[in-house]
Amino acid sequence: MEIKPYCPDHLNAIIRLSLRAWTPVFDSIKKAMNASVYQAFYPDDWRISQQKAVEDICTGQDANVWVAIEADLIVGFIAVKIHSDDFDFSSL
């Protein structure tokens, strides 16, 4: 396995991986929630908001993203974004 910095060519594979990974979670949430409550949270399908979140973090200027590649396939990714306004650096 190789870890590489994100590049724009990785975006579609990362989105597909993320949607595949979150599908069982959202299926479970949908079964556990009242249908109208679920619809209120995800009126346009959870995949749309999930794809946008992945696109935003990968293409944003304020995050670092790396991908895990195995046999020329993206098998994982991580994004790190520090919210400095939410952290008290004086305690370090």
C-alpha positions as a printed Julia matrix, in Angstrom:
92×3 Matrix{Float64}:
   0.0    0.0     0.0
   1.17   3.48   -0.81
   0.06   6.75    0.79
   0.1    9.75   -1.52
  -1.03  13.36   -1.32
  -4.4   14.0    -2.92
  -4.57  15.21   -6.49
  -7.71  16.17   -8.44
  -7.55  12.93  -10.45
  -8.41  11.07   -7.22
 -11.7   12.87   -6.54
 -14.16  10.58   -8.34
 -12.68   7.43   -6.79
 -12.76   9.03   -3.33
 -16.42  10.0    -3.78
 -17.35   6.45   -4.9
 -15.45   4.97   -1.94
 -17.13   7.33    0.52
 -20.63   6.65   -0.81
 -20.02   2.9    -0.72
 -18.72   3.1     2.85
 -21.62   5.23    4.14
 -24.45   3.31    2.43
 -24.97   0.74    5.22
 -24.85   3.5     7.85
 -27.54   5.57    6.19
 -29.62   2.45    5.46
 -29.53   1.67    9.18
 -30.4    5.25   10.15
 -33.33   5.26    7.72
 -34.7    2.04    9.24
 -34.32   3.36   12.79
 -35.81   6.82   12.2
 -39.33   7.94   11.61
 -39.69   8.4     7.84
 -40.7   12.07    8.05
 -37.78  12.89   10.37
 -35.34  11.15    8.04
 -36.82  13.03    5.09
 -36.41  16.32    6.98
 -32.71  15.61    7.54
 -32.03  14.28    4.03
 -34.68  15.77    1.71
 -32.57  15.38   -1.42
 -30.97  11.99   -0.62
 -28.01  11.69    1.73
 -25.7   10.88   -1.2
 -25.93  14.44   -2.48
 -24.83  15.99    0.82
 -22.15  13.33    1.32
 -20.72  13.89   -2.15
 -20.66  17.65   -1.58
 -18.9   17.2     1.78
 -16.22  15.01    0.18
 -15.78  17.4    -2.74
 -15.54  20.39   -0.39
 -12.91  18.83    1.87
 -10.84  17.47   -1.02
 -10.86  20.65   -3.07
 -10.7   23.16   -0.22
  -7.54  25.1     0.45
  -7.65  24.65    4.22
  -7.32  20.86    4.5
  -4.66  18.26    3.85
  -5.84  15.1     2.12
  -3.97  11.86    1.48
  -5.07   8.7    -0.31
  -4.19   5.06    0.24
  -3.5    3.24   -3.01
  -3.28  -0.51   -3.46
  -2.8   -2.09   -6.9
  -3.62   1.27   -8.56
  -6.95   1.52   -6.7
  -7.83   4.07   -4.04
  -8.71   2.02   -0.99
  -8.83   4.79    1.59
  -8.39   8.47    2.25
  -8.01  10.87    5.11
  -8.59  14.59    5.32
  -7.21  16.77    8.1
  -8.55  20.25    8.71
  -7.55  22.22   11.77
 -10.2   24.57   13.08
  -7.82  26.96   14.82
 -10.69  29.16   16.01
 -12.0   26.2    18.02
  -8.68  25.27   19.63
  -6.77  26.94   22.42
  -3.14  26.69   21.31
  -1.93  28.43   24.47
  -2.33  25.19   26.39
   0.37  23.48   24.33
